[in-house]
Amino acid sequence: MAKRIVVILLSLVLLAAPFAAVFALAQNVKGVYSRTFTAELPRKYDYLYAAEGEKIVVVGGSSVCFGLDSALMEELTGRKVADFGLYATLGTKVMLDLSKRAIKSGDTVILAPELDSQTLSLYFNRSAVLEALDGRWDMVRDIDDNDIGGLAGAFLSYLSKATDFRRRGIFPDPSGVYNISSFNEYGDISYERPANVMALGYDANRPVDLSPDIISDDFIDYLNGYIDDCAAKGADVWFSFCPVNRSGLKAGTTADSIYSFYRYLSKKLHCRVISDINDYILDQQYFYDTNFHLNDIGVKIRTQTLSRDLLRAEGDNRTVKIDIKDVPAEATPEPTPFVIDEPDEVFVFTSFGRGLAVESVLPAAKTLTSLDIPREFDGKPVYAILADAFSGCENLTSVTIRSNIVFIADGAFDIPTLKSVFIDAKDSGSMEAGDNIFGSNTSAEIILPDTESYENFVTGYWWSLYGGRMKIKSGG
């Protein structure tokens, strides 16, 4: 372990930088990300490796921690359960690597990654992993040797960012569900989630494509290697499915295409697929804020279903009742009344859930240099900004949005002249953004009103990938 850490740190050190200074600085910035969502990774790791006896380990991304009641599963199966799923941005590969050494004879591993082209690949986000480790360099011993160079290459950037946070007294402390305080002792999300909070009831930015094309061949090979290693230790390995929002399925998905996806996995994997994928495609009222994240009642249904599938696979005749009689209440974002001085007839709106979305601007507005998105129009709340909403705005340099916006489509800010988007909001978790909202614009900045907002957005579930664009408003 010590040798590996030395290799990483030595490879980071610039010729002019003393090793001791870099190592000391790395130790000094520990804890900067300790309140964030990804800071749960070391705690999950420790829980997994401390678990005694024959255990059930569920491996995947955030659909595991948002979709598993470990205490209930222990009650239904009679065995210790370790929730080892956290965040798709880390990559499924790192969760496999970090868990493999903990698997012992008699254990049962359930693989349930998100059904997405990123999570079903060898994607490894070195920056996100470093932030999640946040000083726990002992965990590096379990990361694949092929990724060590990537971590080394990203280390100085991580160190610079963390040092700047500490210098300014900023310790990212996200509000809402994406805070480390949302996890219980099992590593499950215990934050109260009574209803679906998505304005459309599904994430339109990320439709779920149940096609074999989303699975990379090298990922299948890597996954099979993991399966074989665990089996060689005397562990059982099964594949199940993450929960999927039926409303979020890609257009054209059919019963035949779903079955073909299931059959492809069954043929390719070195382990048995123990679940019927259709049992995990649930109606939108059981989801929370993504097409894979369940709300409280959805968690109960998924946990019961997974426990039943596991017991059946093992030949256990115990009955697990799947209780789906409760239907969560609907939730709709509540707009705050607000009046702004905006030219008449600027925006073209279209229906979006129970409110409106900015679809485009009228010709008279295309000469403006700044636009302020209203909270409401004609008595209806404005919830979203759609792709190409500002097409033709050749002079536009700034856009202002507020907390009423809950959905920003990919390409919404694809404006060559745009220099800044001012987000006057605190909670990043209630504002869903696509993975490419700026399109080809690589220089536009995100301006936040104060340190609190910055802390929420820079580590936000939807927003962390835009962290390099973020700045605090002068004087904020």
C-alpha positions as CSV (number, residue, x, y, z in Angstrom):
1,M,0.0,0.0,0.0
2,A,2.7,2.5,1.0
3,K,4.6,1.7,-2.2
4,R,1.6,2.5,-4.3
5,I,0.9,5.8,-2.6
6,V,4.5,6.8,-3.0
7,V,4.3,5.9,-6.7
8,I,1.3,8.2,-7.1
9,L,2.7,11.1,-5.3
10,L,6.1,10.9,-6.8
11,S,4.6,10.9,-10.3
12,L,2.7,14.1,-9.4
13,V,5.6,16.1,-8.2
14,L,6.9,18.7,-10.6
15,L,10.6,18.9,-10.9
16,A,10.6,22.1,-8.8
17,A,8.2,20.8,-6.1
18,P,9.7,18.9,-3.1
19,F,7.9,15.6,-2.4
20,A,7.6,16.3,1.3
21,A,5.8,19.6,0.5
22,V,3.3,17.9,-1.8
23,F,2.6,15.1,0.6
24,A,2.2,17.6,3.5
25,L,-0.2,19.7,1.5
26,A,-2.2,16.6,0.5
27,Q,-2.6,15.7,4.1
28,N,-3.5,19.3,5.0
29,V,-6.5,19.5,2.6
30,K,-8.2,16.3,3.9
31,G,-11.8,16.9,4.8
32,V,-12.6,19.6,2.3
33,Y,-15.2,17.4,0.7
34,S,-16.3,15.7,3.9
35,R,-19.9,16.9,3.8
36,T,-20.6,16.1,0.2
37,F,-22.5,13.2,-1.4
38,T,-19.4,11.4,-2.6
39,A,-17.7,11.6,0.8
40,E,-19.8,8.6,1.7
41,L,-17.5,6.4,-0.4
42,P,-14.9,5.8,2.4
43,R,-17.7,5.1,4.9
44,K,-19.2,2.5,2.5
45,Y,-15.8,1.0,2.0
46,D,-15.2,0.7,5.7
47,Y,-18.6,-0.8,6.4
48,L,-18.1,-3.4,3.6
49,Y,-14.7,-4.5,4.9
50,A,-15.8,-4.6,8.5
51,A,-18.9,-6.8,7.8
52,E,-18.6,-10.2,9.4
53,G,-20.1,-13.5,8.3
54,E,-21.7,-14.3,5.0
55,K,-23.0,-11.1,3.5
56,I,-25.0,-9.8,0.6
57,V,-23.2,-7.0,-1.3
58,V,-25.2,-4.9,-3.8
59,V,-22.8,-3.2,-6.3
60,G,-23.8,-0.3,-8.6
61,G,-24.3,3.4,-8.7
62,S,-26.7,5.8,-7.1
63,S,-29.7,3.7,-8.0
64,V,-28.5,1.3,-5.3
65,C,-28.3,3.8,-2.4
66,F,-31.5,5.5,-3.7
67,G,-33.2,2.2,-4.2
68,L,-32.3,-0.1,-1.3
69,D,-33.6,-0.5,2.2
70,S,-30.7,-2.7,3.6
71,A,-32.4,-3.2,7.0
72,L,-35.6,-4.5,5.2
73,M,-33.5,-6.8,3.0
74,E,-31.7,-8.2,6.1
75,E,-35.0,-8.9,7.6
76,L,-36.3,-10.7,4.5
77,T,-33.1,-12.7,3.8
78,G,-31.6,-13.2,7.2
79,R,-28.2,-12.0,6.2
80,K,-26.0,-8.9,6.5
81,V,-26.4,-6.5,3.6
82,A,-23.8,-4.0,2.3
83,D,-25.0,-1.3,0.0
84,F,-22.0,-0.5,-2.3
85,G,-23.5,1.9,-4.7
86,L,-22.9,5.6,-4.7
87,Y,-22.6,7.8,-7.8
88,A,-22.5,7.0,-11.6
89,T,-20.0,9.9,-12.1
90,L,-17.3,7.8,-10.3
91,G,-17.8,5.0,-12.7
92,T,-19.0,1.4,-12.1
93,K,-15.4,0.2,-12.5
94,V,-14.2,1.9,-9.4
95,M,-17.0,0.3,-7.3
96,L,-16.1,-3.1,-8.7
97,D,-12.4,-2.6,-7.9
98,L,-12.9,-1.2,-4.4
99,S,-15.3,-4.0,-3.4
100,K,-13.5,-7.1,-4.9
101,R,-11.0,-7.7,-2.1
102,A,-13.8,-7.7,0.5
103,I,-15.7,-10.6,-1.1
104,K,-15.2,-13.8,0.8
105,S,-16.4,-17.4,0.5
106,G,-20.1,-17.7,1.2
107,D,-20.9,-14.1,0.2
108,T,-23.5,-13.2,-2.3
109,V,-22.8,-10.3,-4.8
110,I,-25.6,-8.7,-6.7
111,L,-24.5,-6.5,-9.6
112,A,-27.1,-3.8,-10.4
113,P,-25.5,-0.9,-12.2
114,E,-27.5,1.9,-13.9
115,L,-28.6,1.0,-17.4
116,D,-26.6,3.7,-19.1
117,S,-23.8,3.9,-21.6
118,Q,-21.5,5.6,-19.1
119,T,-22.1,3.1,-16.2
120,L,-21.9,0.1,-18.6
121,S,-18.4,1.1,-19.7
122,L,-14.9,1.3,-18.2
123,Y,-15.5,5.0,-17.5
124,F,-13.4,6.2,-14.6
125,N,-13.7,9.8,-13.4
126,R,-10.3,10.5,-11.8
127,S,-11.3,13.9,-10.4
128,A,-14.5,12.7,-8.9
129,V,-12.7,9.7,-7.4
130,L,-10.0,11.9,-5.8
131,E,-12.7,14.1,-4.3
132,A,-14.5,11.1,-3.0
133,L,-11.3,9.6,-1.4
134,D,-10.6,13.1,0.1
135,G,-7.4,12.0,1.9
136,R,-8.2,8.3,2.3
137,W,-5.1,7.2,0.3
138,D,-5.2,3.8,1.8
139,M,-8.1,2.9,-0.5
140,V,-5.9,3.4,-3.5
141,R,-4.5,-0.1,-2.9
142,D,-7.8,-1.5,-4.4
143,I,-8.0,0.7,-7.5
144,D,-7.0,-0.9,-10.7
145,D,-3.3,-0.3,-11.7
146,N,-4.4,0.9,-15.1
147,D,-6.1,3.9,-13.4
148,I,-3.3,4.9,-11.1
149,G,-1.7,7.0,-13.8
150,G,-4.9,8.9,-14.3
151,L,-5.2,9.6,-10.7
152,A,-1.7,10.8,-10.6
153,G,-2.3,13.1,-13.6
154,A,-5.3,14.7,-11.9
155,F,-3.8,15.0,-8.4
156,L,-2.2,18.4,-8.7
157,S,-5.5,19.8,-10.1
158,Y,-7.4,18.2,-7.2
159,L,-4.8,19.5,-4.7
160,S,-5.0,23.1,-6.1
161,K,-8.8,23.2,-6.0
162,A,-9.0,21.7,-2.5
163,T,-6.3,24.1,-1.2
164,D,-8.1,27.0,-2.6
165,F,-11.3,25.9,-0.9
166,R,-9.5,25.6,2.4
167,R,-7.8,29.0,2.0
168,R,-11.1,30.7,1.3
169,G,-12.8,28.8,4.1
170,I,-15.2,27.0,1.7
171,F,-16.2,23.5,2.7
172,P,-18.9,22.4,0.2
173,D,-22.0,21.6,2.2
174,P,-24.8,20.8,-0.2
175,S,-28.4,21.2,0.9
176,G,-31.1,18.6,0.5
177,V,-30.6,15.0,-0.3
178,Y,-27.1,15.4,-1.8
179,N,-25.4,15.8,1.5
180,I,-23.5,13.1,3.4
181,S,-26.0,13.5,6.2
182,S,-28.6,11.8,4.0
183,F,-27.1,8.4,4.4
184,N,-27.9,6.0,7.2
185,E,-25.5,3.6,8.8
186,Y,-26.0,1.0,6.0
187,G,-25.1,3.5,3.3
188,D,-28.7,3.8,2.1
189,I,-30.2,7.2,1.4
190,S,-32.6,7.8,4.3
191,Y,-33.5,11.4,3.4
192,E,-37.3,11.6,3.3
193,R,-38.6,11.4,-0.3
194,P,-42.4,11.1,-0.4
195,A,-43.0,11.9,-4.0
196,N,-41.7,12.4,-7.5
197,V,-40.2,15.9,-7.7
198,M,-39.5,16.0,-11.5
199,A,-41.6,18.5,-13.3
200,L,-42.4,16.1,-16.1
201,G,-42.3,13.0,-13.8
202,Y,-39.2,11.8,-15.7
203,D,-35.8,13.1,-16.8
204,A,-36.2,14.1,-20.4
205,N,-32.5,14.9,-20.7
206,R,-31.5,11.3,-20.1
207,P,-33.9,8.8,-21.7
208,V,-33.2,5.2,-20.8
209,D,-32.1,3.3,-23.9
210,L,-32.5,-0.5,-23.3
211,S,-30.3,-1.5,-26.2
212,P,-27.3,-3.8,-26.2
213,D,-25.5,-0.9,-27.9
214,I,-25.1,0.9,-24.6
215,I,-22.9,-1.9,-23.2
216,S,-19.2,-1.8,-24.2
217,D,-17.5,-5.1,-24.9
218,D,-14.5,-4.2,-22.7
219,F,-16.9,-3.6,-19.8
220,I,-18.5,-7.0,-20.3
221,D,-15.0,-8.5,-20.2
222,Y,-14.1,-6.6,-17.1
223,L,-17.3,-7.5,-15.4
224,N,-16.8,-11.1,-16.2
225,G,-13.3,-11.0,-14.7
226,Y,-14.8,-9.6,-11.5
227,I,-17.5,-12.3,-11.5
228,D,-14.9,-15.1,-12.1
229,D,-12.6,-13.7,-9.3
230,C,-15.5,-13.7,-6.8
231,A,-16.7,-17.1,-7.8
232,A,-13.1,-18.5,-7.4
233,K,-13.3,-17.3,-3.8
234,G,-16.5,-19.3,-3.2
235,A,-18.9,-16.4,-3.5
236,D,-22.2,-16.4,-5.5
237,V,-22.6,-13.6,-8.0
238,W,-25.9,-12.6,-9.6
239,F,-27.0,-9.9,-11.9
240,S,-30.2,-7.9,-11.3
241,F,-31.5,-4.6,-12.6
242,C,-31.6,-1.1,-11.3
243,P,-35.1,0.5,-11.2
244,V,-36.1,2.2,-14.4
245,N,-38.8,4.9,-14.8
246,R,-41.2,3.7,-17.4
247,S,-42.0,7.3,-18.5
248,G,-38.2,7.8,-19.1
249,L,-37.8,5.0,-21.6
250,K,-36.4,6.0,-25.0
251,A,-39.1,6.5,-27.6
252,G,-39.6,3.3,-29.6
253,T,-38.9,1.0,-26.7
254,T,-41.0,-2.1,-27.0
255,A,-41.5,-5.4,-25.1
256,D,-39.4,-7.2,-27.8
257,S,-36.5,-4.7,-27.5
258,I,-36.6,-5.0,-23.7
259,Y,-36.5,-8.8,-23.9
260,S,-33.6,-8.6,-26.4
261,F,-31.6,-6.5,-24.0
262,Y,-32.3,-9.0,-21.2
263,R,-31.3,-11.9,-23.5
264,Y,-28.1,-10.1,-24.5
265,L,-27.0,-9.8,-20.9
266,S,-27.9,-13.4,-20.1
267,K,-25.7,-14.7,-22.9
268,K,-22.7,-12.4,-22.3
269,L,-22.4,-12.6,-18.5
270,H,-20.6,-15.3,-16.6
271,C,-23.3,-15.2,-14.0
272,R,-27.0,-15.8,-13.9
273,V,-29.4,-12.9,-14.4
274,I,-31.9,-13.6,-11.6
275,S,-34.5,-10.9,-12.3
276,D,-37.1,-10.1,-14.9
277,I,-36.3,-6.7,-16.1
278,N,-40.0,-5.9,-16.4
279,D,-40.3,-6.1,-12.6
280,Y,-37.9,-3.2,-12.3
281,I,-39.6,-0.9,-14.9
282,L,-41.9,1.0,-12.6
283,D,-44.4,3.8,-13.1
284,Q,-43.1,7.4,-12.6
285,Q,-44.9,7.9,-9.2
286,Y,-42.4,5.6,-7.6
287,F,-39.4,7.7,-8.6
288,Y,-37.8,10.8,-7.0
289,D,-35.5,13.0,-9.0
290,T,-34.0,10.9,-11.8
291,N,-35.1,8.0,-14.0
292,F,-33.1,5.7,-11.7
293,H,-33.7,7.2,-8.2
294,L,-36.7,5.9,-6.2
295,N,-38.7,7.6,-3.6
296,D,-39.6,6.1,-0.2
297,I,-42.4,3.8,-1.4
298,G,-40.4,2.9,-4.6
299,V,-37.5,1.7,-2.3
300,K,-39.8,-0.7,-0.4
301,I,-41.1,-2.2,-3.7
302,R,-37.6,-2.6,-5.2
303,T,-36.1,-4.1,-2.0
304,Q,-38.9,-6.6,-1.7
305,T,-38.6,-7.6,-5.4
306,L,-34.8,-7.9,-5.2
307,S,-35.0,-10.0,-2.0
308,R,-37.6,-12.3,-3.6
309,D,-35.4,-12.8,-6.7
310,L,-32.4,-13.6,-4.6
311,L,-34.2,-16.1,-2.5
312,R,-35.7,-17.8,-5.5
313,A,-32.2,-18.0,-7.2
314,E,-30.9,-19.7,-4.1
315,G,-33.8,-22.2,-4.0
316,D,-35.2,-20.7,-0.8
317,N,-39.0,-21.1,-0.7
318,R,-39.7,-18.3,1.7
319,T,-42.5,-16.0,0.5
320,V,-41.7,-12.3,0.0
321,K,-44.9,-10.3,-0.6
322,I,-44.5,-7.4,-3.0
323,D,-46.6,-4.6,-1.6
324,I,-47.5,-2.0,-4.2
325,K,-50.8,-0.8,-2.8
326,D,-49.5,2.6,-1.7
327,V,-49.1,5.2,-4.4
328,P,-47.0,8.3,-3.6
329,A,-48.6,11.7,-3.7
330,E,-47.7,13.9,-6.7
331,A,-45.4,16.8,-6.1
332,T,-45.2,20.0,-8.1
333,P,-42.5,22.7,-7.8
334,E,-43.9,25.7,-6.0
335,P,-43.0,29.0,-7.8
336,T,-42.3,32.1,-5.7
337,P,-44.2,35.2,-7.0
338,F,-41.8,37.6,-8.5
339,V,-42.1,40.6,-10.8
340,I,-39.4,41.8,-13.1
341,D,-39.1,44.6,-15.6
342,E,-38.9,42.7,-18.8
343,P,-39.9,43.9,-22.3
344,D,-43.3,42.9,-23.5
345,E,-43.5,39.8,-25.8
346,V,-40.0,38.5,-25.3
347,F,-40.4,34.8,-24.8
348,V,-42.3,32.0,-26.5
349,F,-43.6,29.5,-24.0
350,T,-44.8,25.9,-24.3
351,S,-46.5,23.6,-21.9
352,F,-44.1,21.8,-19.5
353,G,-45.8,19.6,-16.9
354,R,-48.1,21.8,-14.9
355,G,-46.2,24.9,-15.9
356,L,-44.3,26.4,-18.8
357,A,-41.0,26.1,-20.6
358,V,-39.1,28.8,-22.5
359,E,-39.1,27.4,-26.1
360,S,-37.7,30.4,-28.0
361,V,-37.6,34.2,-28.1
362,L,-39.6,36.5,-30.4
363,P,-37.7,38.4,-33.2
364,A,-37.9,41.7,-31.3
365,A,-35.9,40.1,-28.4
366,K,-33.0,38.8,-30.5
367,T,-31.1,42.0,-30.4
368,L,-31.0,42.1,-26.6
369,T,-27.7,41.6,-24.7
370,S,-29.2,40.2,-21.6
371,L,-32.3,38.2,-20.7
372,D,-34.0,37.6,-17.3
373,I,-36.2,34.5,-17.2
374,P,-39.4,35.3,-15.4
375,R,-40.8,33.1,-12.6
376,E,-44.2,33.0,-14.1
377,F,-46.2,34.1,-17.2
378,D,-49.9,34.6,-17.5
379,G,-50.4,33.1,-14.1
380,K,-48.5,29.9,-14.8
381,P,-45.0,29.0,-13.3
382,V,-42.0,28.9,-15.7
383,Y,-40.2,25.7,-14.9
384,A,-37.8,24.9,-17.8
385,I,-35.5,26.2,-20.6
386,L,-35.5,24.0,-23.7
387,A,-32.8,23.3,-26.2
388,D,-32.0,26.2,-28.6
389,A,-34.3,28.4,-26.6
390,F,-32.1,31.4,-27.5
391,S,-31.4,30.6,-31.1
392,G,-30.8,33.7,-33.2
393,C,-29.8,35.9,-30.2
394,E,-26.6,37.0,-31.8
395,N,-25.9,39.7,-29.2
396,L,-26.8,37.9,-26.0
397,T,-24.1,37.9,-23.4
398,S,-25.9,37.1,-20.1
399,V,-28.9,35.2,-18.9
400,T,-30.4,35.2,-15.4
401,I,-32.4,32.4,-13.9
402,R,-33.9,31.7,-10.5
403,S,-35.0,28.8,-8.3
404,N,-38.3,28.4,-10.3
405,I,-36.3,26.7,-13.0
406,V,-36.2,23.0,-12.4
407,F,-35.1,21.7,-15.8
408,I,-32.5,22.9,-18.3
409,A,-32.1,20.9,-21.5
410,D,-28.9,20.1,-23.3
411,G,-28.1,23.0,-25.6
412,A,-30.2,25.5,-23.7
413,F,-27.3,27.9,-23.5
414,D,-25.6,27.0,-26.8
415,I,-25.0,30.7,-27.6
416,P,-21.6,31.7,-29.1
417,T,-21.8,35.2,-27.6
418,L,-22.9,34.1,-24.1
419,K,-20.4,35.1,-21.4
420,S,-22.4,34.3,-18.2
421,V,-25.4,32.6,-16.7
422,F,-26.4,34.1,-13.3
423,I,-28.2,31.5,-11.2
424,D,-30.0,33.2,-8.3
425,A,-30.8,30.1,-6.4
426,K,-29.5,28.1,-3.4
427,D,-30.5,24.5,-4.0
428,S,-28.8,22.8,-6.9
429,G,-30.7,19.6,-6.3
430,S,-34.0,21.0,-7.4
431,M,-32.6,22.4,-10.7
432,E,-31.9,19.5,-13.1
433,A,-29.4,20.3,-15.8
434,G,-28.3,18.2,-18.8
435,D,-24.8,17.0,-19.4
436,N,-24.2,19.6,-22.2
437,I,-26.3,22.7,-21.5
438,F,-23.7,25.0,-23.1
439,G,-23.3,23.1,-26.3
440,S,-20.3,24.3,-28.2
441,N,-19.8,27.3,-26.0
442,T,-16.7,26.5,-23.9
443,S,-16.1,29.8,-22.1
444,A,-19.4,30.9,-20.6
445,E,-19.3,31.2,-16.8
446,I,-21.8,30.3,-14.2
447,I,-22.1,33.1,-11.6
448,L,-23.6,32.3,-8.2
449,P,-24.8,34.9,-5.7
450,D,-22.8,33.9,-2.6
451,T,-20.7,31.3,-1.0
452,E,-23.6,29.2,0.1
453,S,-24.9,28.8,-3.4
454,Y,-21.5,28.1,-4.7
455,E,-20.9,25.3,-2.2
456,N,-24.3,23.7,-3.3
457,F,-23.7,24.0,-7.0
458,V,-20.0,23.1,-7.3
459,T,-20.6,19.7,-5.8
460,G,-24.3,19.3,-6.9
461,Y,-25.5,16.1,-8.5
462,W,-26.4,17.8,-11.8
463,W,-23.9,20.6,-11.6
464,S,-20.5,19.3,-10.5
465,L,-19.3,18.7,-14.1
466,Y,-19.7,22.5,-14.6
467,G,-17.6,23.3,-11.5
468,G,-14.8,24.7,-13.5
469,R,-17.1,27.4,-14.9
470,M,-18.4,28.5,-11.5
471,K,-17.6,31.8,-9.8
472,I,-19.1,33.7,-6.9
473,K,-20.6,37.1,-7.8
474,S,-18.3,40.0,-7.0
475,G,-19.2,41.0,-3.4
476,G,-21.2,37.9,-2.8
